[in-house]
């Protein structure tokens, strides 16, 4: 239980704000029957909240108010990150009924805050599982005697076949519910990833990762779907940004463990045992995660017919983006190791120092996408992030590090600005399947991008010219976002998808009257 005590002295007008209910991060209500002014939380991300304001008359005619607030945040696992900023807000009077800059534009309630914390932990698991092969494949290939970008590119491309299993999983979630499938994906992904520690060849490692990546892909899709179905209309992009940060934290754990690969030729296998630590976390998730409220509510079951334009728009977008981002991210370690002569430790340091600042772009992009709109934020993030990434691969020395930071920060805005469209543009009964199809096209684009980058790098003498050519995909996507994307900021899902609007009860026939 956190506690904040603030004492202020002044005229009745100067202390009046402390004697009125707050309406910023917390929506207070007066608790009747108390000797002093006492307030509880009518709305806000708290499991417990109580504020007592004691008033004292001073000798000079002024008043002294001592405000004592006790609270417990309703954010599982990550509450410790927010206690200090919440304390700073509550130590000041209400600042004009505004949310603080670090909070979502719309105030979260207890349920939304709890769901966001639970999904954040699930996103960490998905982030680790989705990064594991990318970070370790260059070391695994060396142990198996397979050098060069080509065998790694083909393995990374083949692993993406697992998206077909992911589509089946998210389709089940549309029929049976988000919660059971999400938990099954987290559990299955951890177990399949751990099996990679025993792989006798690169092909076997790819096979285990095919299954693990399928579960991780379905998990990531369902996390975003549940977030969109639970968050307030003005904070969906913010939620995606927070979950993206949590996923990045999971990926960061994998990067921090990467120096283990330098311990021995088989040291990379230790990273595949880490997901076993996720098993108790999955059990904890099961105790806190409820079914999505929009899935639990009555909703019409509709077919994909009639939603083809939106599906084609998002699928084409995922394809064009993945053409570049997949090889740029997944062959980066190979590039740093072979073309820039980085060790595993230096790769880990480079990744941490240049990717960590991406959190600035992710959080800022999420808030701007909710407040200012998705399209412009997404287009600027795409153009700036991809341009800086191409410059990074063409650089050496300190410009290599600098361009990587720029690309991470600017490109970070793309995740919340465009990532929220998938669950927003489809009704509840189609949300999982449609996003599974979008993921399939993204995986197809990533596979083609990896194969193309691997071949072009062999013929053009490096990864930089190959990525410069593949950057044409995101360039086309910038045009598509500005021309064809609808604006969805601050609109309810039922407004975007009229099929989910509650249907009026059928009118009863008139009661016959006797003659």
N, C-alpha and C positions, 0 to 999 in steps of 0.2 A: 504494500500500500504506500503510495507516494503522498507527500504532504507539502503544501505551499502555504507559508504565512507571510502576509504583507500588512504593514502598518502605514497608514497615511494620515496626515493632519492637514486641516484646511477649513475653509468656510463650508457651510452646508452645500453650496453649489459645487465646490471643488471635490467633495467626497461623495456627491450624489450617485455617481456611476457605480460605486461599490455597494450601494444599497438597492440597486435595481437588478433584475435578472439579466444575465449575459445572453447574447445572441450572436456568437461568433463560432468558435470551435465547438462550443457546447451551447445548447439551447436550454437555459435554466427555467425552472418554475418554482414558485414560492411553496415552501413546505409549511402548511398551517399548524398552529398550535405550539409554536416554539417561542421562547421568551425573546431571543434575539432574531435578527433577520436570518432566515435559513433557506437555502435553495438546494434543490435536487436537479437532476438532469432529465429534462423532457425528451431531449434528442442529443445524440453525440456518440462518439466511439468509446464509450465507457461501460465497464461492467459494474462499477460502483462510482458514485460521485456525490459529494456533499460539501456545501460551502456555508460557513457561518460567519456573519459579519457583526461583530460587537462594536457598539458605539459608545464613546466616552466624551463627556462634556469637559473641555479644558477651561482653565481659569481665565484665559483671555477671550473667551467666547467662541473660540473655534471648536471644531469637532475632531476627534481621533477615531478612526475606524481600523479595527484589526480584522482582516479577512483571512480565515483559515479554511483551506480547501484540502480535502482528502479525496484521492481518486485511484482507480485501478483501470487501466486500459483494457479494452476487449480485443486486443490483438495478440493472438497466441504466437509464441516463438520469437517474435520480433518486437515485443513491447519495449524492451530495453533500449531500442534505437530511438524511440519516440518520447520516452519519459522526459528527457531534458528539454527538448523544444516545447513540449506541452507545458512543463513547469514554467518556462519563460513566458508563454502566452498568458497563463493563469496568474502570474505575478503582476500583470498589468491590467488596467481596466479595459473594458470592452472598447476595441478600436473601430467604432463605427460599423459594427455588425459585419465585419469582413473576415473571411478565412485567411489564416497566415499563408505566406507565399509557398511554404513547403507542403501545405495540406491540399487535398483535392478541392476543386472549385465548389462542389456541392458537399455539404456536411454529411459524413457517414453516420449511420446508426450502429447500434451494437451488433446486429446481425451482419451488416456489410463489412464492418471492421474485422469481425471474427473470420468471415469467409476469405477476406483478403489475406489475412495472416496464414490461414491454412493453405490457400493456393500458393502463397509465397514459398512455403516449405516444399510443396509439390513441384514448384517451378525450379527450385534449387536441385532437386533430384533429376528433373528432366534436363537441366542445364549441364550437369555432370555427365549424364548418359549420352547426351548429344555431342559432347566435346571429346569424349574419351578416345575414340578412334582417330580423330583428327590430330590430337596431340601426340599420339604414340605410334602412328603407323610408320613414320620414318625410322624409328628405332626397331620396330618389329621387322620391317623389311630388311634391315641390315642384319639382324640375327638370322633371318631365313635366307640370306644371300641374294636379295633382290634389290639392287640399287637403281637409282634413277626415278624420274617422275612418272614414267609410263606404268609400271606395275602398281604403283600406289594409286594413280588416277583410275585405273581399271577396277581396282578393289573398292575404292570409295564409290565409284559409279555402281558397281554390282550390289553393294550393300543397300542401295536405294530401292531395290526391288521390294524390300520390306514394307514400303508404303502401301502396297496392296493389302497387306494384313492390317495396317493402320486404318485403312478405309473401312474394312470390315468391322473393326472394333468401334469406330465412331458411329457407324450405322447402327450397331447394337445399342449404343448410348441413346440414339434417337427413339428407340423402342422401349428399352428397359430402364433407362435413367442414366444420368451423368455419374452419380456417386459410385455405383458398383463397378462400372467400367474404368473410371479414373483410378480407383484403388487397385484393380486388377492390373492395369498398365504399369503403375508404379512398382508393384510387387514383381511382375514378370520381367520388367526392364532391369531391375537390380539383379535378379537371378541369372538372366541371360548374359548380362555384361560380365558377371563374375566367372561364367564359364569360359570366357576368353583368356583367362589366366592360364588355362591348360592347353591352349591351341598349339598343335605340333607344326602348323604351317600357316602361311598367310591366307590361303584359301579357307582353312578352318576358322581362323580368326574372323575373316569376312563373314562366314556363315553364322557364327554366334552373334556378330554385330548386326547382321541383317535382322535377326529376331529382336535384339535389344533396341535397335534404332526404330523398328516398327512400334514397339511399345512406347518408346520415348516420343515419337512423332504423334501418336494418338494421345498420349498424355498431354503434350504441349497444346494440341488442338482443344482438348476438353477443358484445360485450365482457362484458356481464353474464352471459350464458350460460357463456362460457368461464371466467370468474371463479368461478362457482358450481361448475363441474365440476372445478376445480383446487384450490380452497382447502380447508383443514381444516374439519371440520363446525362447529367453534366460532368460526370467523372469517369466515364468508361475508358477514355484514352489515358487518363491518369492511372487507372488501375492497371492497364496494359503496360504502362511505363514502369510501375512499381514491380510488377511481375517479371518484366524484362530485366530489371536490376537484380531480382532474386535469381533468375536464371543465369545472369552473368556472374553472380556470386558462386553458384554451383560450378560454372565453368572455371572460375578462378581457383576453386579448390583443386580442380584437376591440374591447372597450370602450376599451382604451388607444389603439387606432388611430383611434377615432371622431373626435377633433379634426381629422383629415385632411379630414373632410366640410365643415369650415368654410373650407377653403382656396379653394374655388371652388364654383359650382353643381354641378359634376360631380366634386367631390372624393371623394364617397362611393364612386366606382368604384375608387379605390385599394385599398379594403378587400377588394375581390373579387379582386385580384391576389395577396394574401397567401397563399392556399392553394397557389399554385405552389411556395412554399417547403416545403410538406409532401411534395412528391414524393420528394426524397431521404430523407425520414424514413420513408416507406412502404417504400422499398428496404431501409433499415436494419431495419425491423420484420420483413421477410421473412426476414432472416438469423437472427433470434433466436426467432421464434414457431414452436413446434411444434404438432402436432395435439393437441387436448384429450385427456387420458388416458382420460376416460370415453367419449368418442366412439370412440377407438381400441380400447377394450376391447370384447369381444363383448357385444352387447346385443340384446334382443328388439325387433323392429319391430312396433309396435302402432298401432291406429287411434285416432282421437279419441273414438270411441264408448266410453262408460264414464268419460270425464273431463269430461263436460259440466258438472257442478256446479261444479268448480273453475274451469273456463274461464269460465262465466257469472259467477262471483263476482269474478274478477279483471278481466274485461272491464267489468262494471258499475262496479267501483271506478275503473278508468282513465277511464271516461266521466264519472263524477260529479266526479272531481278536476279533469279537464281543462276542464270547464265554467267553472271559476273561474280556474285557474292560467294558461291560455292568454291570455285577454284581460288579466289582471292583469300578466303579464310582457311580452307582445308589444305592448300598447298603452301601456305605461308611458312610453316616450319621447315618444309623441304627447301624452299627458297632461301630462308635465313641460314640453314645449315650448309647447303651445298654451294649457293651462289654468294653468300656473304660470310661464310665460315664461322657461324655462331655455334657455341657449345650448347648443351641442353640447359645449363644454368643461365647462360646469357639469353637464350630464347625465352625462358621463363621470366627473366627480368624485363626483357623488351615487351613481352605481352602484358605483364602487370602494369608497367609504367605508361604504356601507350594506349591500352584498352580501358584501364580503370577510369580515366577521365570521360569515357563515353557516357558514364552515368549522368554527367551534367547535361548532355544533349538529350538523353532519354527522358529525364525528369522534366526538363524545360520543354521538350517537344510534346510530352504528354499534356502538360498544363496549357500550352499554347494551342494545341489541337482541340482541347475542350473549350477554350475561351474564344480563340480567334478563328477556328475552323481547321479541318483536316487537310484540305487540298494544297494550299499554299505552303504549309509547314512540311508536308510530305514531299512536294516538288523541290523545295530548297534543300531539304535534307538529302534527297537523292542526288541532285546535281553536285552539291558540295562534297558529299561523302565519297561518291564514286570518283570524282575528279582528284581529290586528295589521295585516294588509295592508289590510283594509277601513278601519280607522282611519287608515291612512297616506293613502289616496286622499281621505279626507274632511278632511285637515288641511292647514295652510299653515305656513310658517315652520319653526322648529326642531322642532315636533312631527312634521312631515312626515318629517324625517330620523330622528328617534328611533323612531317607529313602524316605519319601514322596517328599522332595525337589529333591533328586537325580532322582527319577522316573519321576517327572514332567519335569525336564530339559532334561534328555536323551531321554525320550519318546516323548518329544515335537517335535523332528525331524521327527517322523513318519508321522505327519499330512501333511507337504508339500511334503515330499519325495514320499510317496505312494498315497496321496490324489489327486495328479494331474493326475494319470494314467487314472482315469475314463473318463474324457473328452478328453484325448489325444488319446486314442486307438479306438475311434469310429467316423465315419463320421457325418457330421452335421445333416443329416436327422434321425440318430439313436441315437444321443448323449444323448438326454433326456430319451428316453425309456430304452436304455442299462443301463444308470446309475440308473434308477428307479429299474430295475431288480437287479442290484448289491446292491442297498439299501434294497431291499426285502430280499435278502439272509443275509445281515447284520442284519436286524431286526429279521429274523428267528434265527440267531445265538445268538443274544442278548436275545431273549425270552427263548431259550433253556438254555443259560447260567444262566439267572436269576432263572428259575425253578430248574435247577440242583444245583445252589449255595444255594437256599433256602432249598432244601431237604437235601443236604449234610451237611449244617451247623447245621441242627437239629440233624443229626445222628453222626456227628463228633465233636460236641461240640463247634462250632465256625466257623466264616467265613474264617479264615486263611487257614486251611487244605483244605477247599472246593476250594479256589482260587488256591492253589498250584496244585491241580489236573487239573483245567480248564486252567492253564497256558500252558498245552501241546498243545493247539490250536495255540497260537502265536509261539511256538517253531517250529511247523510244517510249519507255514507261513514263518519263517526266511529261511528255506530250500527252500521253493517255490520261494521266492524273488530272492535268489542267483542262482537258477537253471533255472527257467522258465521265469522270467520277462525280457522283452526287455529293452534296454536303449533308452530313449526318450529325453534326455536332449539336448537342442539347435537344435532340429529338428522341422521344420514347421509342422503344423497339416496336411497340404496337402501332405507332404512327408510320414507321418505316415498313412494317409488315402487317397490313390490315387483316390478314388471315388470323392473327393472334388476338384480335380484339374480342372481348367477351360478347357472345351472341345474346341478343335479347331473348327473354323467355317467350315462347309462343303464346299468342293471345288465346285466352280461354273462350270457348263458344258462349254466346249469350245464354243465360238461363231462361228456358221457356216459361212463359207465364200462362196461367190457366185462364181460359175464357170466362 
